């Protein structure tokens, strides 16, 4: 019998066809509705593999139920939705989809910076609502991006590509990271500094750090108060890195000028979320990697990883390096 793969979102037919060449495929029927927890727990009991998305919580309960489970191919670069220790204890390989989404996510992060700085969403709605009656000198005036200072928190692969975009705008690039990034310093003129120094100097603070125990809650009211009054905060990493209540208070109090957010503490957020009531907030529905080309590439990477596991080969992007099959 072919291995059974359970897919937690409806995928394009071309990807399903590839999966069916090697596996029995069972797939949640909806693209825009999360698979219910009880359905996931039922399906994992028979599945040899799961193809999941970032909103699927993969914890001890899931891994304990998955008696035949060998691999989870998570369609995301992040894996904070997965209990890696539990996966390893149950001898389940966890794979992600880095690299293929780096440029696309960097494009979105910088586009979000531009949209927030130049008030693009506000301006588009202004026109659509019929409010454009005349030209005026300061109508919807935003702030320049060129020749300003960008402060990147988290100079990983995506952060480095965002820095490349910033260099094209003649921006001064400063960054804070767990480790020095000597290549970015040499190639882009990026300057390493402490977090406090970055907050005090940057005109745009761009959060691209991974969600870890150390970064969870990194941005509190204290951090926003250290920023310039006319600074703009961008978050294109993970929502829980930011205390949203503190961000709201900072925006209301004028501690910072504006914020552009692609991620939130709990997703999806409702229209009544306090941050959505502010005109100086640009909010997007976690679309960092959302281009047709990149999403297909992410799905293909998931397929590649599944094929490697079932062929007893090391997958391209194994996350839990202590996965028992590769301890030998």
N, C-alpha and C positions, 0 to 999 in steps of 0.2 A: 504493500500500500504506500501511496505517496504521503509524505508528511503533511499535516494539516496546519495551515497558516490562517490565523484570525486577524483581520484587518479592522482597526477601530474607526475608520472613516471611509466613506465612499471615495474610491480613487478613479482616475481616468481609465478608460477601457484598455488603452495601450499598456498600462502598468499591470492591470488585472490579467491581461492576456499573457504577459511575460511570466507572471506568478503561476498561472495555470499550466504552463509547460512542465513545471517540476513539482507542483504541490496541489493538494486539495485546498481550495480557497473558500473561506467563509468570511463575509464582509458585512459590517454594519451598513445599513441601507442609506444613511443620511450623510451628506457632506458637511452640513452646517449645524448639526446637533450632536452633542457629545454622547457617546455610547453610555447608557445608564450603568451605574456601578454593578447592579445585580446581574446585568447581562454580561458584563466583562467577567465577573467572577464565575458565571456559568460556562462561558465559552472557553476560558482558560483551562478548565478541567480536562478538556479533550485536545487542546492545541499543542502542537510541537513548537510553534513559533508565534510571536505577536508582532505585528507592524503597527506601531503606536504613534501618537502625536503628543505634543508637550503638555496638553491639558489632561492626559490620562495618568492618574496616580498609580504608580507601580510600587507596591509596598509588600510587607511580609504576608499580608492576607492573600494577595494575588499570587505571590511566588509559592506559598504553601499549598494553594489550590491547584497550581499548575504542575501536576505530577509528571507530565510528559514534556514540560516546557524546557527547551534548550537555548532559545535565543529571543531577545527583544530587540527589534530594529526600530529605534526611536527617530522619527522624522524631525530632527532638530539638532542644532549644535549643542545646546544646553541639555542637561539631564538632571536638573534639580527636581523633576517629577518622579525620579526613580531612587529607591533605596538600594544603593550599590552593594552595601554589606549584605543585605538580605539576598540579593541576586546571587552573589558569590557563594554564600552559604548553601544555596539551593542549586549550585552549579549551572547557573543561567548566564549566558554571555549577553552583555549589554553593548549595543553599537549605536553610534550617533552619525550625524551627517555634517561634519565640519568641512571647511575649505570650499565646497561648491557654492556656499551662500555668502562667502566673505565680501566679495565686491558688491553684490546686490544689497546686502544689509548696510554696508558702508554708504552706498548711494542713498538709501532711505534715511540714514542718520543725518547725512549732510543736507538732504532735501528738507528734513524736518527742521534743522537749524535755519535754513534759508526761509522756509515758510513762516517760522516764528518771528525771525528778525524783521522780515518785510511785511508781516501781517497779511499774508496771502489769503488765508482762509477767511479771515474777517473781511478782506476786500472783495473776495468773490461773492460772499453772502450779501455784502453791501449793494453790489450791482444786481444780483438776482432778486433782491427784495425791493428794487425800484427806488433805492435811496440816493442814487447818483443823480443829483440835480444840476451840479455845476462843478467847475474846477476850482480848487482853492489851494493856496500855497502849502498848507500843512495837512491836507486831507490824507488820512491813513498813513501818515509818515512813520516809517519804521526806523531801523538802525542799520548802518553799514555793516557788512561782513568783511569785506576786503581790508587788509592791513590791520585787522584787530587781532587779539590774542585768544587762541583756542586752548582750553585746558582739558586734556583727555584723561579721564580716570579709567584705567584699564587699557594698557597699550599692548593688547594681544594682536591677533591677526586682523580683526576688524578695526581695532583702534589704529593700527598702523596704516591701513588703507584710508581711513577717515583723515589721518594726518596728511596723506598724499593729496587728497582732495583739498584740504586746507592750504597746502603749499601752493596749489594752483590759484588760490585767492590771495596770495601774498600775505598769509596770516603768520603771526609768530606762534610757534607750536611749543607748548609746555605739556608735560605729562606726569602722572603719578602711577606707579605700578609696583607690584611686589618685587620685581627685579628691573635693573637697568636694561634698556633696549638700545644697545650700542649701534645696531644697524640703522635704526630710525634716527638716532642722534647724528650719525655720520651722513646718511643720505638726505635727510630732510631738515637737518638743523634743529631737531627737537631737543628740548632741554628738560632734564629730569628735575623734579622738585618735590618737596613734601606736600601732603594734601593741603595743609593750611596755607602754604605759599601759593599753591595753585588756585585755591579759592579766592585768595586776596588779589591775584594778578589777572585772572582770566576774564575776558568779556563774555565768553561762552564756555560754560562747564558742560562737558559731554560725558555722560556716564556710559561706559561700555564694559564694565567689570563683570565677571561671572558671579552668579549668586552662590556664595559659600557662607559658612558659619561666621567668617570674618567680615564679609561685606554686607550681610543682612542688617538692615537698619543703619547703614553707613551715613546716610544723609538725614540728619535731624535738624531741628530749628537752628541749633547752634552753627551748623555748617552753612546754612543759607544766610545767616546773619554775618558770616565772614566774607560773603561774596560782595561784589560791587552792587550798588543800588540799581545800576542800569544793566546788570549782568543778566544773561539768559541761561536757563538750565534745560538741558536736553537729556532725556533718558530713553535709550534704545537697547537696554540690556535686559534687566529683570525688575519687575515692580517692587518686590519686597526689599530691594536695596534702599528704597526711599520710604520714609515715614510720610505718607500722603497727607495726613492731618497737619504735620509740620510744614509741608510744602504749601498747602492751602493758606495757612496762617502767614507764611512768609510772603506769599503773593498779595494777600489782603493788606498786610501791613506795609508793603512797599520795600521789603528787604531785598527783593530782586524784581526785575522788570517783567519777566514772562517765563513760560515754560513750554516745551514741546515734548510730548509723551507718547511713546508707542507701546508702552507696557504699564501694567497696573498691578497692584497687590493681589486683587482677585479679578479674574477675567472670565467672561466678559463683564464690564461694568454697566450699570444702568444709567439712563438719561438723567436721573436725579442725583448722580454723584456730585458732591460739592465742587470738585475741580472743573466739571463741565459747565458750571454756572458762570465761570470767569471768562471774560473776553480775551484776556491775555494768556490763555492756555490753548494750545493746539493739541488735540487728542486724536490718535489713530488707533485702530483695532489690532495691534500687534501684527503688522504687515511687513516687518523688516526684510524677510526673504521672499515676499510675495510678488514674484514675477513668474510668468508661465515657464520660462526656461529654467529658472532656479528650482522651482518646486518639482518639476519633472526630474531634474538632476538629483534632487534629494531623494525622491522615490526610487530612482535607479540605484543610488548608493545603498538604500535599504535592501533592495533586491540582491545587489552584489554581496552584501554582508550575510544575508540568509544563505545564499548559494555557497559561500565559503564555509560556514558552520556545518552545513549538511554534507559537504565534501571533505570534512575534517581538515580544513585549511584555516589558518589564522585569518580572521576578517580584516578588512581594510582599516576599520576605525573602531577597534575594541576599546571600550572605556574602562571596564573593570579588569585591570591587568592581572589581578589575582584569580581570575576565572580558572577553575581547577584544571580544565582540559589543556591549558597552556602553561601549567606549572612545571611540566616535565622538561 
